[in-house]
Structure formats: C-alpha cells, structure tokens
C-alpha cells in the first residue's frame, strides 16, 4: 500500500459481517484505484471473500482542516 501512497485508517463491518466499510487515506485517489486493479491485490481480496462487483466509493474528501486547541 505504501507503493501507492495509501494508508488504511479504519475498517468496520455489520454485525452479520456481510458489509465492510473502510476508511483510508490516499495521496492520489487514482493511485488507490490503480492499487485495487493489481492482479495480486484482486486475488488476495477474492481469497478473502470480497465480492468485487459490490465495491463502491461512498465519498472522497478533497479538502480538510485540522483544528488545534
């Protein structure tokens, strides 16, 4: 994931484990999507039981602010 400038921050699932949500940080969202198209990543996700057709990006945050108190 370092190669693509991606860092996984958090992952969670429904109680029945049929839906997984993850929160990640990417320097470039296009590179993160490229990572997901790599054959070894695809195979690893399939072996883990991921339905690749069900993947969807819920939102991309392009601007942020850090408040310091």
C-alpha positions in Angstrom: 0.0 0.0 0.0 2.9 2.3 0.6 3.9 2.0 -3.1 0.5 3.6 -4.0 0.5 6.2 -1.3 -2.4 4.6 0.5 -2.9 4.1 4.3 -5.8 2.1 5.8 -7.1 4.0 8.9 -10.2 2.1 10.0 -12.3 -0.9 9.0 -15.7 -2.0 10.3 -18.5 -4.4 9.5 -22.2 -5.0 10.1 -23.0 -7.5 12.9 -23.6 -10.3 10.3 -20.3 -9.4 8.5 -21.9 -9.1 5.1 -20.9 -5.5 4.6 -17.5 -4.0 5.3 -16.7 -0.3 5.5 -13.2 1.0 5.4 -11.6 4.4 5.8 -8.3 5.1 4.1 -6.1 8.0 3.2 -4.6 8.3 -0.3 -2.2 10.9 -1.6 -3.8 10.4 -5.0 -7.2 8.7 -5.3 -6.4 7.5 -8.8 -3.4 5.6 -7.5 -5.5 4.0 -4.8 -7.9 2.7 -7.5 -4.9 1.5 -9.5 -3.8 -0.5 -6.5 -7.2 -2.2 -6.4 -6.7 -3.3 -10.1 -3.4 -5.0 -9.5 -3.7 -8.8 -10.1 -2.1 -9.8 -6.7 -4.5 -7.4 -4.8 -7.5 -8.7 -6.8 -6.5 -12.3 -5.9 -5.9 -11.5 -2.3 -9.3 -9.9 -2.0 -11.1 -12.7 -3.8 -9.5 -15.3 -1.5 -10.8 -13.2 1.5 -14.3 -13.5 0.1 -14.7 -10.0 -1.3 -17.4 -9.6 -3.9 -15.5 -7.3 -6.2 -18.6 -6.3 -8.1 -20.2 -4.8 -4.9 -17.3 -2.4 -4.2 -18.3 1.3 -4.2 -16.6 4.5 -3.1 -19.1 6.3 -0.9 -17.3 9.7 -0.9 -13.9 11.3 -1.4 -12.8 14.1 0.9 -10.6 16.5 -1.1 -10.4 19.4 1.4 -9.9 19.2 5.2 -9.0 21.3 8.1 -7.2 20.4 11.4 -8.3 22.4 14.4 -5.8 22.7 17.2 -7.0 23.8 20.6 
